[in-house]
Amino acid sequence: MKETDTDETFFHEIMSKSKLEVPFSNFDDKVMGLIKKRHSKNVSISRDLKLSWIFFILGSTFGIVVSIILPKIQEPIWGIHLDILRIPFLIILAFLLMTHLDNLIDFYKRHKIQTKR
């Protein structure tokens, strides 16, 4: 019994010495404010990332539909035959799709790394 009492007092002494004194009176409020700010920033970035993917898919779908419909129109628009515009339109569409897809994937990876911290 005596050994348990000494263990308890020893443990009590160690725990009483482990109290942390904060340098400022509003330290807790500042830390909690920073945590809330970081959380709201992460939520905002997540929402923006979701919207980016949605609009990327919608724009890609629109571009593909236009590239399919464009050659089927036989009437010239403003004196320009649409068969002539088909190749430049497809090149621009492919370039934009690849660059935006690369940017979205890179942004998604950076966001995942930041949220793990």
C-alpha positions in Angstrom: 0.0 0.0 0.0 2.8 2.3 0.8 4.3 1.8 -2.6 1.1 2.9 -4.3 0.9 6.0 -2.2 4.4 7.0 -3.2 3.6 6.3 -6.9 0.5 8.4 -6.6 2.3 11.3 -5.0 5.1 11.0 -7.5 2.7 11.1 -10.4 0.8 14.0 -8.8 4.0 16.0 -8.4 5.0 15.3 -12.1 1.6 16.4 -13.3 1.5 19.6 -11.3 4.9 20.6 -12.8 3.6 20.0 -16.4 1.2 23.0 -16.4 1.9 25.2 -19.4 1.9 29.0 -18.9 0.8 30.9 -21.9 2.5 34.2 -22.6 -0.6 36.2 -23.5 -4.0 36.3 -21.9 -5.8 36.0 -25.3 -3.6 33.3 -26.7 -6.4 30.7 -26.8 -8.7 33.0 -28.6 -6.0 33.8 -31.2 -5.2 30.2 -31.8 -8.9 29.2 -32.1 -9.4 32.1 -34.5 -6.6 30.9 -36.7 -8.0 27.4 -36.7 -11.5 28.6 -37.7 -10.0 30.8 -40.4 -8.0 27.9 -41.8 -11.0 25.7 -41.7 -13.2 28.2 -43.5 -10.5 28.7 -46.1 -10.3 24.9 -46.7 -14.1 24.7 -47.1 -14.0 27.6 -49.6 -11.2 25.9 -51.6 -13.1 22.6 -51.6 -16.2 24.3 -52.9 -14.3 26.2 -55.6 -12.6 23.0 -56.6 -15.9 21.2 -57.0 -17.3 24.0 -59.1 -14.1 24.0 -61.2 -14.6 20.3 -62.0 -18.3 20.8 -62.8 -17.7 23.7 -65.2 -14.7 21.9 -66.8 -17.0 18.9 -67.5 -19.8 21.2 -68.8 -17.3 23.2 -71.0 -15.7 20.0 -72.3 -19.1 18.6 -73.2 -20.1 21.8 -75.0 -16.9 21.9 -76.9 -17.2 18.3 -78.0 -20.9 18.8 -79.1 -19.9 21.9 -81.1 -17.1 20.0 -82.8 -19.5 17.3 -83.8 -22.2 19.7 -85.0 -19.9 22.2 -86.7 -19.1 20.0 -89.8 -22.8 19.1 -90.3 -23.8 22.7 -90.9 -23.6 23.3 -94.7 -24.4 27.1 -94.7 -21.5 29.5 -94.5 -21.6 31.9 -91.6 -20.4 35.5 -92.5 -19.1 34.1 -95.7 -16.8 31.5 -94.0 -17.4 27.8 -94.7 -17.4 25.9 -91.4 -15.3 23.1 -92.8 -12.4 25.5 -92.8 -12.9 26.3 -89.1 -13.1 22.7 -88.0 -9.4 21.9 -87.7 -8.4 25.2 -85.9 -11.4 24.7 -83.5 -10.4 21.1 -82.7 -6.8 22.2 -82.1 -7.8 25.0 -79.8 -10.3 22.7 -78.0 -7.7 20.0 -77.4 -5.2 22.6 -76.2 -7.6 24.1 -73.7 -8.9 20.7 -72.5 -5.4 19.5 -71.8 -4.1 22.7 -70.1 -7.2 23.0 -67.9 -7.2 19.3 -67.0 -3.6 19.6 -66.0 -4.2 22.7 -63.9 -7.2 21.1 -62.2 -5.3 17.9 -61.3 -2.4 19.9 -60.0 -4.7 22.1 -57.9 -6.5 19.0 -56.6 -3.2 17.4 -55.5 -1.9 20.6 -53.8 -5.3 20.9 -52.0 -5.1 17.3 -50.8 -1.6 17.8 -49.5 -2.6 21.0 -47.6 -5.6 19.4 -46.0 -3.5 16.5 -44.7 -1.4 18.9 -42.6 
